Amino acid sequence: MSAEERQKILQLVEDGKITADEAILLIRALDEHEQSEDWDSSDEGDW
């Protein structure tokens, strides 16, 4: 996740559109998704 994406999420918290807890969940989910994409792409062609 880029710093810009994190900043956008923090801005949503500041604007009252999401809670801090929701922001944490969102950041974690996006980080996990990014990691799974990295893992999937590194596994291509092994079969």
Secondary structure, 3 states (H helix, E strand, C coil): CCHHHHHHHHHHHHCCCCCHHHHHHHHHHHHHHHHHHHHHHHCCCCC
